[in-house]
């Protein structure tokens, strides 16, 4: 049973990668973005079926770090500078939000 | 040449991101998930940002990418540590196969239950 779950997951993930890089007739930029969207999808799966609130917080943290990379790829392939500003601001917001979530998990006040 | 090098850095970075996300799915326990995913995703995003720096050079966007690398290396471990501490204090126990739980032993030696397995 465990082996079957492993096999299904590996076939799904590597099938998606093979589909993106082998069959889709799109530009390289779109291929890289779709490759990164697989990571977003996997972290969102953990948000949806995490057993405890702490698991959802961890997945939110990972999601916030992934958005920084996504903004960086957008900055390369559109040539606009201000996507890097969005990346830095998103990193700050994600960091402060995760610290607030950790305080909330501890069950303490925010000004402690 | 620089374009090819930046593309290689970006692809390797996204691959590390993918490995971190797979670790987030696969691992049995919140502490293992933090361990597997935070380090992989931090290194992968730093790789992407270094590729962006190689692409842009020392312009405004490239220097912003370097600043973002330094900021990410400073903040991601702090956030992971705070999350692990908050999770432990909220009562999430390690999974069954764990060897020891030093944080619980240090905090309350009498109340720490010995883990089985």
Backbone of each chain as ProteinMPNN parsed JSONL, in Angstrom:
{"seq_chain_A": "XXXXXXXXXXXXXXXXXXXXXXXXXXXXXXXXXXXXXXXXXXXXXXXXXXXXXXXXXXXXXXXXXXXXXXXXXXXXXXXXXXXXXXXXXXXXXXXXXXXXXXXXXXXXXXXX", "coords_chain_A": {"N_chain_A": [[0.835, -1.206, 0.0], [1.897, 1.239, 0.876], [3.976, 1.394, -0.929], [2.525, 1.615, -3.271], [1.397, 4.129, -2.952], [3.698, 5.731, -2.982], [4.496, 5.205, -5.613], [2.381, 6.228, -7.135], [2.493, 8.959, -6.473], [5.072, 9.639, -7.434], [4.806, 9.098, -10.158], [2.848, 10.969, -10.803], [4.112, 13.494, -10.241], [6.523, 13.442, -11.768], [5.382, 12.96, -14.205], [4.008, 15.35, -14.634], [6.215, 17.107, -14.866], [7.453, 16.055, -17.127], [5.44, 16.455, -18.964], [5.364, 19.246, -19.036], [7.951, 19.995, -19.932], [8.274, 18.477, -22.187], [6.04, 18.27, -23.949], [4.449, 20.611, -24.116], [3.939, 23.376, -26.214], [5.204, 26.028, -25.651], [6.784, 29.144, -24.606], [10.099, 29.365, -23.107], [10.079, 30.785, -20.746], [7.423, 30.527, -19.842], [7.435, 27.808, -19.415], [9.243, 27.565, -17.243], [7.786, 28.97, -15.312], [5.52, 27.336, -15.04], [6.761, 25.076, -14.037], [7.516, 26.026, -11.55], [5.006, 26.416, -10.536], [4.138, 23.883, -9.893], [5.394, 23.46, -7.431], [4.04, 25.361, -5.879], [1.521, 24.183, -5.92], [1.959, 21.787, -4.528], [2.619, 22.751, -1.96], [0.212, 23.955, -1.338], [-1.423, 21.742, -1.131], [-0.558, 20.718, 1.314], [-1.438, 22.782, 2.938], [-4.196, 22.39, 2.742], [-4.698, 19.76, 3.74], [-3.391, 19.556, 6.203], [-2.933, 18.135, 9.417], [-2.777, 19.523, 11.88], [-2.974, 22.964, 13.118], [-0.363, 23.987, 13.081], [0.955, 22.727, 10.976], [-0.309, 23.869, 8.784], [0.589, 26.468, 9.113], [3.335, 26.163, 8.631], [3.26, 25.42, 5.93], [2.244, 27.765, 4.866], [4.357, 29.505, 5.347], [6.325, 28.384, 3.642], [5.036, 28.793, 1.226], [5.077, 31.59, 1.102], [7.84, 32.016, 0.78], [8.224, 30.868, -1.686], [6.847, 32.578, -3.384], [8.544, 34.748, -3.589], [10.601, 33.791, -5.256], [9.074, 33.409, -7.544], [8.338, 36.019, -8.222], [10.889, 36.942, -8.825], [11.54, 35.476, -11.141], [9.58, 36.503, -12.829], [10.548, 39.126, -12.963], [12.9, 38.763, -14.417], [11.971, 37.887, -16.957], [10.166, 39.766, -17.88], [11.522, 42.109, -17.787], [10.993, 44.237, -16.155], [11.786, 46.392, -13.446], [10.444, 46.672, -11.042], [9.348, 44.367, -10.087], [11.164, 43.161, -8.4], [11.011, 44.81, -6.2], [8.472, 44.118, -5.333], [9.048, 41.508, -4.568], [10.818, 41.844, -2.361], [9.146, 43.247, -0.594], [7.117, 41.375, -0.258], [8.542, 39.36, 1.025], [9.15, 40.591, 3.492], [6.528, 40.97, 4.519], [5.677, 38.311, 4.692], [7.469, 37.253, 6.551], [6.87, 38.721, 8.907], [4.225, 37.992, 9.208], [4.46, 35.222, 9.648], [5.833, 35.181, 12.053], [3.877, 36.305, 13.691], [1.951, 34.297, 13.481], [3.301, 32.225, 14.785], [3.465, 33.209, 17.388], [0.756, 33.227, 17.906], [0.211, 30.51, 17.844], [1.573, 29.7, 20.1], [-0.101, 30.696, 22.003], [0.026, 33.13, 23.262], [0.122, 36.706, 24.062], [0.521, 39.283, 21.549], [2.244, 41.329, 22.197], [4.104, 40.346, 23.9]], "CA_chain_A": [[0.0, 0.0, 0.0], [2.797, 2.39, 0.927], [4.69, 1.416, -2.209], [1.607, 2.114, -4.299], [1.276, 5.582, -2.791], [4.944, 6.283, -3.506], [4.532, 5.092, -7.073], [1.395, 7.154, -7.698], [3.012, 10.317, -6.337], [6.206, 9.872, -8.34], [4.299, 9.145, -11.538], [2.138, 12.237, -10.966], [5.007, 14.649, -10.278], [7.418, 13.39, -12.919], [4.558, 13.11, -15.394], [3.775, 16.783, -14.849], [7.446, 17.727, -15.352], [7.658, 15.586, -18.503], [4.435, 17.128, -19.79], [5.71, 20.654, -19.218], [9.164, 20.221, -20.72], [8.331, 17.7, -23.404], [4.932, 18.324, -24.887], [3.812, 21.907, -24.3], [4.617, 24.231, -27.19], [5.165, 27.403, -25.153], [8.132, 29.682, -24.473], [10.865, 28.836, -21.969], [9.61, 31.516, -19.562], [6.186, 29.899, -19.355], [7.772, 26.487, -18.889], [9.809, 27.713, -15.899], [6.728, 29.355, -14.376], [4.688, 26.161, -14.755], [7.576, 24.207, -13.186], [7.428, 26.549, -10.183], [3.623, 26.283, -10.064], [4.011, 22.56, -9.259], [5.768, 23.629, -6.027], [2.923, 26.04, -5.222], [0.418, 23.233, -5.772], [2.277, 20.835, -3.466], [2.507, 23.399, -0.649], [-1.214, 24.178, -1.062], [-1.973, 20.462, -0.665], [-0.296, 20.611, 2.756], [-2.335, 23.719, 3.616], [-5.56, 21.884, 2.801], [-4.904, 18.558, 4.528], [-2.555, 19.445, 7.391], [-3.766, 17.727, 10.547], [-2.783, 20.514, 12.958], [-2.749, 24.33, 12.616], [1.051, 24.263, 12.881], [1.307, 22.289, 9.628], [-0.776, 24.892, 7.838], [1.478, 27.627, 9.225], [4.578, 25.835, 7.927], [3.013, 25.472, 4.49], [2.102, 29.176, 4.5], [5.718, 30.04, 5.314], [6.971, 27.915, 2.413], [4.355, 29.475, 0.121], [5.592, 32.956, 1.031], [9.196, 32.041, 0.221], [8.149, 30.525, -3.108], [6.363, 33.731, -4.147], [9.709, 35.595, -3.868], [11.228, 33.257, -6.461], [8.189, 33.628, -8.687], [8.481, 37.421, -8.61], [12.207, 37.115, -9.438], [11.459, 34.979, -12.513], [8.812, 37.499, -13.583], [11.406, 40.28, -13.207], [13.835, 38.466, -15.5], [11.445, 37.697, -18.299], [9.457, 40.927, -18.388], [12.425, 43.241, -17.843], [10.563, 45.334, -15.277], [12.553, 46.371, -12.208], [9.676, 46.772, -9.806], [8.986, 43.056, -9.534], [12.054, 42.878, -7.266], [10.433, 45.511, -5.044], [7.378, 43.282, -4.834], [9.637, 40.343, -3.902], [11.329, 42.232, -1.038], [8.012, 43.589, 0.277], [6.414, 40.136, 0.083], [9.348, 38.654, 2.022], [8.928, 41.239, 4.788], [5.177, 40.676, 4.999], [5.586, 36.892, 5.033], [8.234, 37.035, 7.785], [6.123, 39.245, 10.054], [3.03, 37.171, 9.368], [4.793, 33.925, 10.229], [6.13, 35.394, 13.478], [2.596, 36.475, 14.389], [1.319, 32.979, 13.562], [3.987, 31.432, 15.799], [2.995, 33.711, 18.672], [-0.626, 32.791, 18.067], [0.237, 29.084, 18.164], [1.983, 29.551, 21.488], [-1.188, 31.081, 22.871], [0.406, 34.294, 24.046], [-0.219, 37.98, 23.445], [1.478, 39.685, 20.535], [3.223, 42.279, 22.726], [4.79, 39.687, 24.997]], "C_chain_A": [[0.864, 1.249, 0.0], [3.559, 2.546, -0.386], [3.807, 1.962, -3.318], [1.434, 3.622, -4.199], [2.521, 6.299, -3.299], [4.915, 6.339, -5.021], [3.577, 6.085, -7.711], [1.897, 8.594, -7.618], [4.136, 10.602, -7.297], [5.754, 9.962, -9.781], [3.6, 10.477, -11.796], [3.109, 13.397, -11.151], [5.906, 14.607, -11.51], [6.654, 13.43, -14.233], [4.258, 14.562, -15.695], [5.011, 17.454, -15.42], [7.691, 17.334, -16.81], [6.669, 16.255, -19.448], [4.846, 18.563, -20.076], [6.892, 20.806, -20.156], [9.182, 19.446, -22.024], [7.267, 18.031, -24.415], [4.39, 19.714, -25.148], [4.617, 22.77, -25.253], [4.49, 25.684, -26.743], [6.604, 27.867, -24.984], [8.789, 29.153, -23.2], [10.434, 29.49, -20.658], [8.372, 30.853, -18.97], [6.459, 28.524, -18.796], [8.329, 26.583, -17.473], [8.728, 28.085, -14.892], [5.822, 28.175, -14.048], [5.418, 25.181, -13.853], [7.52, 24.685, -11.742], [6.007, 26.41, -9.642], [3.359, 24.895, -9.485], [4.33, 22.676, -7.768], [4.65, 24.329, -5.256], [1.792, 25.051, -4.935], [0.695, 22.262, -4.623], [2.161, 21.483, -2.088], [1.043, 23.679, -0.318], [-1.904, 22.892, -0.634], [-1.752, 20.315, 0.837], [-1.14, 21.612, 3.53], [-3.713, 23.098, 3.775], [-5.689, 20.676, 3.715], [-3.928, 18.401, 5.683], [-3.394, 19.079, 8.603], [-3.84, 18.773, 11.653], [-2.628, 21.913, 12.366], [-1.283, 24.641, 12.359], [1.506, 23.843, 11.488], [0.881, 23.315, 8.592], [0.109, 26.123, 7.896], [2.789, 27.392, 8.493], [4.382, 25.944, 6.423], [2.837, 26.913, 4.021], [3.457, 29.859, 4.412], [6.417, 29.664, 4.014], [6.36, 28.606, 1.196], [4.884, 30.902, -0.041], [6.995, 33.018, 0.478], [9.157, 31.743, -1.269], [7.696, 31.714, -3.948], [7.52, 34.677, -4.494], [10.413, 35.123, -5.143], [10.384, 33.489, -7.697], [8.287, 35.067, -9.181], [9.831, 37.666, -9.282], [12.195, 36.622, -10.882], [10.658, 35.938, -13.385], [9.678, 38.713, -13.91], [12.396, 40.01, -14.317], [13.137, 38.544, -16.84], [10.529, 38.804, -18.758], [10.359, 42.143, -18.473], [12.022, 44.412, -16.976], [11.301, 45.227, -13.944], [11.684, 46.168, -10.973], [9.166, 45.437, -9.322], [9.901, 42.677, -8.371], [11.588, 43.611, -6.015], [9.297, 44.691, -4.437], [7.934, 42.094, -4.067], [10.105, 40.701, -2.495], [10.173, 42.52, -0.084], [7.255, 42.336, 0.692], [7.195, 39.338, 1.134], [9.162, 39.242, 3.413], [7.57, 40.861, 5.361], [5.07, 39.231, 5.464], [6.296, 36.609, 6.358], [7.438, 37.492, 9.006], [4.869, 38.416, 10.297], [3.317, 35.837, 10.013], [5.157, 34.075, 11.706], [4.842, 35.577, 14.28], [1.869, 35.144, 14.531], [1.962, 32.122, 14.637], [3.575, 31.875, 17.198], [1.582, 33.233, 18.959], [-0.705, 31.306, 18.408], [0.632, 28.849, 19.609], [0.87, 29.892, 22.45], [-0.845, 32.25, 23.759], [-0.069, 35.562, 23.358], [0.866, 38.374, 22.463], [2.533, 40.634, 21.081], [4.024, 41.66, 23.859], [6.293, 39.708, 24.783]], "O_chain_A": [[0.622, 2.191, -0.754], [3.762, 3.652, -0.886], [4.277, 2.683, -4.198], [1.337, 4.315, -5.211], [2.428, 7.334, -3.959], [5.253, 7.35, -5.637], [3.914, 6.718, -8.712], [1.751, 9.36, -8.57], [4.177, 11.667, -7.913], [6.246, 10.793, -10.544], [3.736, 11.054, -12.875], [2.971, 14.188, -12.084], [6.043, 15.606, -12.216], [7.183, 13.871, -15.253], [4.249, 14.974, -16.855], [4.91, 18.269, -16.337], [8.086, 18.166, -17.627], [7.006, 16.582, -20.586], [4.704, 19.048, -21.198], [6.865, 21.632, -21.068], [10.016, 19.719, -22.888], [7.542, 18.074, -25.614], [3.921, 20.0, -26.249], [5.835, 22.884, -25.119], [3.774, 26.474, -27.358], [7.539, 27.093, -25.188], [8.131, 28.574, -22.335], [10.42, 28.854, -19.604], [8.28, 30.645, -17.76], [5.821, 28.099, -17.833], [7.956, 25.8, -16.6], [8.729, 27.595, -13.763], [5.397, 28.024, -12.903], [4.805, 24.529, -13.009], [7.48, 23.876, -10.815], [5.813, 26.299, -8.431], [2.451, 24.736, -8.669], [3.647, 22.082, -6.934], [4.339, 23.952, -4.126], [1.187, 25.07, -3.863], [-0.2, 21.944, -3.84], [1.668, 20.859, -1.149], [0.662, 23.647, 0.852], [-2.863, 22.931, 0.137], [-2.636, 19.848, 1.555], [-1.527, 21.335, 4.665], [-4.343, 23.254, 4.822], [-6.696, 20.558, 4.414], [-3.648, 17.283, 6.114], [-4.464, 19.654, 8.804], [-4.877, 18.897, 12.304], [-2.193, 22.044, 11.222], [-0.976, 25.474, 11.506], [2.341, 24.512, 10.879], [1.612, 23.598, 7.643], [0.363, 26.758, 6.872], [3.303, 28.285, 7.819], [5.229, 26.492, 5.718], [3.232, 27.254, 2.905], [3.692, 30.684, 3.528], [7.027, 30.511, 3.36], [7.067, 28.961, 0.253], [5.112, 31.37, -1.156], [7.332, 33.97, -0.227], [9.95, 32.289, -2.036], [8.112, 31.85, -5.098], [7.505, 35.328, -5.538], [10.777, 35.93, -5.998], [10.917, 33.739, -8.779], [8.317, 35.32, -10.385], [9.931, 38.487, -10.193], [12.77, 37.267, -11.758], [11.007, 36.167, -14.543], [9.569, 39.275, -15.0], [12.713, 40.913, -15.091], [13.635, 39.187, -17.765], [10.131, 38.81, -19.923], [10.02, 43.113, -19.151], [12.638, 45.474, -17.047], [11.435, 44.142, -13.378], [12.116, 45.573, -9.986], [8.594, 45.367, -8.235], [9.484, 41.962, -7.46], [11.744, 43.109, -4.902], [9.167, 44.578, -3.218], [7.38, 41.701, -3.04], [9.835, 39.969, -1.543], [10.194, 42.106, 1.075], [6.802, 42.224, 1.831], [6.604, 38.72, 2.019], [9.032, 38.51, 4.394], [7.459, 40.482, 6.527], [4.457, 38.945, 6.492], [5.809, 35.836, 7.184], [7.334, 36.776, 10.001], [4.491, 38.166, 11.442], [2.531, 35.355, 10.829], [4.834, 33.209, 12.52], [4.72, 35.077, 15.398], [1.246, 34.877, 15.559], [1.273, 31.375, 15.33], [3.362, 31.048, 18.085], [1.245, 32.88, 20.089], [-1.577, 30.885, 19.167], [0.123, 27.945, 20.271], [0.879, 29.436, 23.594], [-1.353, 32.363, 24.874], [-0.587, 35.527, 22.242], [1.988, 37.872, 22.524], [3.613, 40.747, 20.501], [4.568, 42.382, 24.695], [7.042, 39.194, 25.614]]}, "seq_chain_B": "XXXXXXXXXXXXXXXXXXXXXXXXXXXXXXXXXXXXXXXXXXXXXXXXXXXXXXXXXXXXXXXXXXXXXXXXXXXXXXXXXXXXXXXXXXXXXXXXXXXXXXXXXXXXXXXXXXXXX", "coords_chain_B": {"N_chain_B": [[26.807, 33.678, -22.656], [26.612, 34.524, -19.962], [23.859, 34.592, -19.862], [23.238, 31.886, -20.202], [24.403, 30.831, -17.897], [22.897, 32.088, -15.897], [20.424, 30.991, -16.474], [20.926, 28.308, -15.874], [21.35, 28.51, -13.098], [18.774, 29.344, -12.325], [17.168, 27.158, -13.056], [18.239, 25.094, -11.489], [17.669, 26.145, -8.988], [14.839, 26.126, -9.011], [14.479, 23.404, -9.079], [15.458, 22.658, -6.574], [13.485, 23.916, -5.05], [11.315, 22.339, -5.756], [12.088, 19.891, -4.621], [12.014, 20.582, -1.918], [9.283, 21.077, -1.618], [8.244, 18.562, -2.109], [9.275, 17.255, 0.107], [7.787, 18.583, 2.036], [5.3, 17.475, 1.549], [5.76, 14.727, 1.976], [6.933, 14.015, 4.451], [6.489, 12.723, 7.837], [5.811, 14.325, 10.018], [5.559, 17.413, 11.847], [7.976, 18.634, 12.564], [9.874, 17.299, 11.071], [8.939, 18.109, 8.6], [9.421, 20.854, 8.641], [12.213, 20.802, 8.816], [12.877, 19.531, 6.395], [11.72, 21.114, 4.408], [12.224, 23.897, 4.78], [14.99, 24.426, 4.579], [15.634, 23.47, 2.008], [13.93, 25.033, 0.376], [14.762, 27.612, 0.967], [17.427, 27.589, 0.006], [16.902, 27.055, -2.693], [15.382, 29.281, -3.54], [17.266, 31.252, -3.107], [19.06, 30.486, -5.073], [17.555, 31.036, -7.408], [17.36, 33.829, -7.141], [20.048, 34.517, -7.304], [20.555, 33.797, -9.902], [18.988, 35.733, -11.175], [20.439, 37.974, -10.424], [22.825, 37.505, -11.858], [21.809, 37.772, -14.404], [20.963, 40.47, -14.55], [23.166, 41.952, -13.68], [25.12, 44.619, -12.178], [22.905, 46.446, -11.779], [19.922, 48.295, -10.774], [17.939, 46.355, -10.298], [19.462, 44.017, -10.039], [21.048, 44.496, -7.768], [19.012, 44.709, -5.945], [18.205, 42.079, -5.964], [20.401, 40.844, -4.717], [20.211, 42.019, -2.179], [17.81, 40.9, -1.431], [18.541, 38.207, -1.266], [20.275, 38.271, 0.986], [18.485, 39.144, 2.927], [16.643, 37.039, 2.912], [18.24, 34.89, 3.755], [18.674, 35.732, 6.333], [16.108, 35.838, 7.51], [14.538, 33.494, 7.068], [15.468, 31.158, 8.622], [14.931, 32.177, 11.175], [12.164, 32.453, 11.168], [11.433, 29.773, 10.837], [12.435, 28.654, 13.184], [10.881, 29.999, 15.106], [8.385, 29.013, 14.428], [8.686, 26.269, 14.985], [9.096, 26.349, 17.723], [6.709, 27.506, 18.614], [4.931, 25.516, 17.769], [5.749, 23.351, 19.327], [5.174, 24.307, 21.862], [2.456, 24.539, 21.653], [1.619, 22.021, 21.909], [2.071, 19.986, 20.041], [3.275, 16.836, 19.443], [6.342, 15.04, 18.702], [6.682, 12.576, 16.024], [6.073, 8.97, 16.023], [8.43, 7.505, 15.565], [10.518, 9.004, 16.592], [13.652, 9.695, 18.237], [14.375, 11.134, 20.592], [13.246, 13.82, 22.758], [14.44, 16.578, 23.39], [13.765, 19.171, 24.055], [11.404, 19.133, 25.547], [12.336, 17.68, 27.719], [14.206, 19.451, 28.81], [12.592, 21.561, 29.56], [10.541, 20.63, 31.357], [11.43, 18.267, 33.323], [10.148, 16.331, 34.805], [7.644, 16.034, 33.726], [8.042, 15.12, 31.223], [7.318, 12.711, 28.918], [8.626, 9.471, 28.246], [9.48, 8.615, 24.946], [8.086, 6.146, 22.847], [9.315, 3.456, 20.8]], "CA_chain_B": [[27.417, 32.894, -21.579], [25.972, 34.906, -18.695], [22.459, 34.17, -19.934], [23.178, 30.442, -19.969], [24.724, 30.579, -16.483], [21.744, 32.483, -15.072], [19.357, 30.001, -16.699], [21.277, 27.105, -15.104], [21.076, 28.785, -11.684], [17.33, 29.407, -12.08], [16.583, 25.813, -13.153], [18.658, 24.342, -10.301], [16.913, 26.689, -7.862], [13.458, 25.635, -9.019], [14.518, 21.987, -8.733], [15.54, 22.576, -5.113], [12.153, 24.249, -4.539], [10.451, 21.161, -5.939], [12.451, 18.883, -3.618], [11.494, 21.03, -0.634], [7.83, 20.894, -1.567], [7.984, 17.124, -1.966], [9.52, 16.956, 1.513], [6.634, 19.082, 2.795], [4.209, 16.516, 1.409], [6.048, 13.335, 2.265], [7.429, 13.725, 5.793], [5.375, 12.312, 8.689], [5.771, 15.041, 11.279], [5.757, 18.841, 11.541], [9.378, 19.026, 12.709], [10.552, 16.801, 9.868], [8.534, 18.928, 7.459], [10.182, 22.101, 8.724], [13.606, 20.479, 8.513], [13.089, 19.197, 4.994], [11.272, 22.085, 3.413], [12.726, 25.265, 4.907], [16.356, 24.554, 4.062], [15.619, 23.287, 0.551], [13.267, 26.137, -0.314], [15.612, 28.791, 1.106], [18.548, 27.49, -0.933], [16.412, 27.137, -4.061], [15.016, 30.658, -3.863], [18.521, 31.996, -3.23], [19.593, 30.179, -6.404], [16.798, 31.813, -8.39], [17.714, 35.251, -7.029], [21.416, 34.704, -7.82], [20.426, 33.789, -11.36], [18.487, 37.06, -11.56], [21.573, 38.906, -10.293], [23.731, 37.294, -12.99], [21.153, 38.267, -15.615], [20.856, 41.919, -14.585], [24.407, 42.635, -13.368], [25.046, 45.579, -11.066], [21.912, 47.505, -11.946], [19.045, 48.407, -9.611], [17.248, 45.087, -10.037], [20.433, 43.021, -9.595], [21.418, 44.77, -6.375], [17.853, 44.339, -5.138], [18.219, 40.614, -5.819], [21.389, 40.51, -3.681], [19.63, 42.406, -0.891], [16.77, 39.926, -1.123], [19.231, 36.992, -0.822], [20.744, 38.456, 2.367], [17.292, 39.21, 3.771], [16.048, 35.7, 3.011], [19.103, 34.055, 4.597], [18.526, 36.125, 7.729], [14.788, 35.706, 8.107], [13.875, 32.186, 6.951], [15.702, 30.315, 9.795], [14.262, 32.733, 12.358], [10.752, 32.107, 11.071], [11.281, 28.332, 11.058], [12.661, 28.4, 14.605], [9.721, 30.472, 15.856], [7.275, 28.091, 14.172], [8.911, 25.015, 15.7], [8.895, 26.618, 19.155], [5.281, 27.669, 18.832], [4.259, 24.23, 17.598], [6.037, 22.511, 20.483], [4.456, 24.818, 23.037], [1.019, 24.344, 21.498], [1.265, 20.66, 22.264], [2.282, 19.002, 18.987], [4.366, 15.936, 19.816], [7.021, 14.407, 17.57], [6.03, 11.349, 15.572], [6.379, 7.795, 16.829], [9.775, 6.991, 15.387], [11.544, 9.938, 17.044], [14.525, 9.101, 19.231], [14.289, 11.826, 21.86], [12.611, 15.127, 22.715], [15.269, 17.267, 24.37], [13.171, 20.44, 24.48], [10.472, 18.835, 26.63], [13.109, 17.269, 28.895], [14.822, 20.618, 29.414], [11.606, 22.449, 30.162], [9.924, 20.026, 32.533], [11.979, 16.906, 33.322], [9.243, 15.351, 35.42], [6.458, 15.819, 32.929], [8.384, 14.615, 29.891], [7.066, 11.276, 28.801], [9.573, 8.813, 27.345], [8.857, 8.237, 23.682], [8.237, 4.737, 22.505], [9.765, 3.196, 19.438]], "C_chain_B": [[26.757, 33.204, -20.248], [24.508, 34.497, -18.68], [22.324, 32.688, -19.625], [23.425, 30.117, -18.499], [23.544, 30.946, -15.588], [20.589, 31.508, -15.252], [19.622, 28.721, -15.911], [20.982, 27.319, -13.619], [19.588, 28.766, -11.402], [16.729, 28.005, -12.1], [16.972, 24.976, -11.933], [17.905, 24.826, -9.063], [15.487, 26.172, -7.831], [13.429, 24.155, -8.687], [14.634, 21.8, -7.221], [14.206, 22.925, -4.468], [11.226, 23.046, -4.631], [10.772, 20.093, -4.906], [11.929, 19.277, -2.237], [9.995, 20.825, -0.516], [7.454, 19.423, -1.452], [8.237, 16.682, -0.529], [8.385, 17.427, 2.396], [5.459, 18.129, 2.692], [4.533, 15.209, 2.115], [6.327, 13.043, 3.731], [6.284, 13.524, 6.792], [5.021, 13.291, 9.798], [6.044, 16.513, 10.991], [7.226, 19.237, 11.634], [10.203, 18.528, 11.525], [10.203, 17.641, 8.658], [9.275, 20.248, 7.447], [11.626, 21.874, 8.298], [13.826, 20.27, 7.024], [12.797, 20.387, 4.092], [11.956, 23.436, 3.558], [14.119, 25.417, 4.31], [16.374, 24.454, 2.547], [15.042, 24.504, -0.148], [14.084, 27.419, -0.188], [16.763, 28.753, 0.1], [18.07, 27.637, -2.379], [16.044, 28.549, -4.451], [16.248, 31.546, -3.938], [19.177, 31.726, -4.576], [18.891, 30.959, -7.488], [17.225, 33.275, -8.361], [19.134, 35.503, -7.511], [21.431, 34.639, -9.345], [19.928, 35.122, -11.888], [19.606, 38.093, -11.474], [22.554, 38.752, -11.445], [23.132, 37.851, -14.275], [21.202, 39.786, -15.69], [22.193, 42.621, -14.359], [24.212, 43.631, -12.238], [24.142, 46.75, -11.416], [21.022, 47.531, -10.705], [18.419, 47.06, -9.272], [18.223, 44.035, -9.518], [20.828, 43.228, -8.144], [20.252, 44.458, -5.45], [17.784, 42.828, -4.946], [19.224, 40.194, -4.748], [20.861, 40.843, -2.292], [18.582, 41.385, -0.448], [17.374, 38.607, -0.666], [19.637, 37.12, 0.639], [19.562, 38.457, 3.334], [16.681, 37.829, 3.987], [16.889, 34.798, 3.897], [18.995, 34.45, 6.056], [17.185, 35.723, 8.307], [14.21, 34.296, 8.075], [14.194, 31.256, 8.122], [15.02, 30.837, 11.048], [12.783, 32.363, 12.348], [10.532, 30.626, 11.35], [11.455, 27.994, 12.534], [11.46, 28.826, 15.437], [8.537, 29.532, 15.657], [7.451, 26.793, 14.936], [8.653, 25.193, 17.191], [7.413, 26.76, 19.466], [4.528, 26.367, 18.721], [4.5, 23.341, 18.81], [5.279, 22.986, 21.708], [2.962, 24.666, 22.891], [0.632, 22.886, 21.659], [1.415, 19.634, 21.172], [3.482, 18.151, 19.361], [5.084, 15.443, 18.562], [6.387, 13.065, 17.23], [6.612, 10.148, 16.308], [7.826, 7.338, 16.723], [10.868, 7.874, 15.936], [12.358, 9.334, 18.178], [14.359, 9.793, 20.574], [13.646, 13.187, 21.641], [13.29, 16.0, 23.752], [14.606, 18.529, 24.892], [12.199, 20.219, 25.63], [11.226, 18.428, 27.889], [13.73, 18.469, 29.585], [13.8, 21.486, 30.122], [11.015, 21.861, 31.433], [10.358, 18.574, 32.579], [11.013, 15.883, 33.904], [8.1, 15.015, 34.475], [6.766, 15.207, 31.574], [8.173, 13.11, 29.842], [8.121, 10.653, 27.886], [8.861, 8.327, 26.095], [9.093, 6.77, 23.407], [8.696, 4.598, 21.062], [11.131, 3.64, 19.315]], "O_chain_B": [[26.385, 32.303, -19.496], [23.97, 34.108, -17.644], [21.429, 32.273, -18.889], [22.763, 29.256, -17.92], [23.221, 30.224, -14.645], [19.857, 31.225, -14.304], [18.705, 28.117, -15.354], [20.436, 26.437, -12.955], [19.159, 28.244, -10.373], [15.88, 27.683, -11.268], [16.146, 24.236, -11.399], [17.544, 24.03, -8.196], [14.972, 25.818, -6.77], [12.47, 23.681, -8.079], [14.005, 20.912, -6.647], [13.822, 22.321, -3.465], [10.454, 22.766, -3.714], [9.868, 19.455, -4.367], [11.462, 18.429, -1.476], [9.49, 20.449, 0.541], [6.479, 19.07, -0.789], [7.512, 15.84, 0.001], [8.044, 16.774, 3.383], [4.696, 17.986, 3.647], [3.67, 14.64, 2.784], [6.006, 11.96, 4.218], [5.211, 14.099, 6.611], [4.006, 13.1, 10.467], [6.693, 16.834, 9.995], [7.683, 20.085, 10.868], [11.098, 19.216, 11.036], [11.044, 17.87, 7.789], [9.709, 20.718, 6.396], [12.189, 22.647, 7.523], [14.805, 20.748, 6.45], [13.525, 20.645, 3.134], [12.248, 24.074, 2.547], [14.406, 26.398, 3.625], [17.036, 25.243, 1.873], [15.591, 24.965, -1.148], [14.11, 28.229, -1.114], [17.045, 29.745, -0.572], [18.744, 28.263, -3.197], [16.349, 28.986, -5.561], [16.289, 32.486, -4.732], [19.783, 32.623, -5.163], [19.536, 31.49, -8.392], [17.429, 33.893, -9.407], [19.419, 36.565, -8.064], [22.212, 35.329, -9.999], [20.388, 35.593, -12.929], [19.72, 38.973, -12.328], [23.064, 39.746, -11.961], [23.858, 38.344, -15.138], [21.451, 40.345, -16.758], [22.362, 43.761, -14.789], [23.278, 43.519, -11.444], [24.559, 47.906, -11.358], [21.321, 46.877, -9.706], [18.372, 46.666, -8.107], [17.863, 43.239, -8.65], [20.935, 42.271, -7.377], [20.447, 44.004, -4.323], [17.356, 42.35, -3.896], [18.944, 39.293, -3.957], [21.03, 40.071, -1.347], [18.474, 41.05, 0.732], [16.818, 37.944, 0.209], [19.391, 36.22, 1.441], [19.619, 37.86, 4.409], [16.257, 37.488, 5.091], [16.352, 34.031, 4.695], [19.196, 33.614, 6.938], [17.11, 35.31, 9.464], [13.455, 33.931, 8.977], [13.276, 30.595, 8.607], [14.58, 30.056, 11.891], [12.216, 32.005, 13.38], [9.567, 30.254, 12.016], [10.729, 27.162, 13.078], [11.056, 28.12, 16.361], [7.775, 29.279, 16.59], [6.484, 26.262, 15.482], [8.077, 24.324, 17.845], [6.917, 26.21, 20.45], [3.592, 26.121, 19.482], [3.588, 22.658, 19.276], [4.797, 22.178, 22.501], [2.248, 24.66, 23.893], [-0.545, 22.541, 21.559], [0.943, 18.508, 21.328], [4.577, 18.671, 19.572], [4.5, 15.43, 17.479], [5.653, 12.489, 18.033], [7.529, 10.29, 17.116], [8.388, 6.835, 17.696], [12.046, 7.551, 15.777], [11.839, 8.561, 18.984], [14.216, 9.123, 21.596], [13.512, 13.654, 20.51], [12.787, 16.154, 24.865], [14.843, 18.929, 26.032], [12.159, 21.006, 26.575], [10.821, 18.778, 28.997], [13.782, 18.514, 30.814], [14.093, 22.081, 31.159], [10.992, 22.521, 32.472], [9.731, 17.725, 31.946], [11.052, 14.707, 33.542], [7.639, 13.875, 34.418], [5.851, 14.815, 30.85], [8.762, 12.348, 30.61], [8.475, 11.24, 26.863], [7.794, 7.715, 26.161], [10.158, 6.225, 23.696], [8.498, 5.482, 20.229], [11.725, 3.52, 18.244]]}, "name": "protein", "num_of_chains": 2, "seq": "XXXXXXXXXXXXXXXXXXXXXXXXXXXXXXXXXXXXXXXXXXXXXXXXXXXXXXXXXXXXXXXXXXXXXXXXXXXXXXXXXXXXXXXXXXXXXXXXXXXXXXXXXXXXXXXXXXXXXXXXXXXXXXXXXXXXXXXXXXXXXXXXXXXXXXXXXXXXXXXXXXXXXXXXXXXXXXXXXXXXXXXXXXXXXXXXXXXXXXXXXXXXXXXXXXXXXXXXXXXXXXXXXXXXX"}
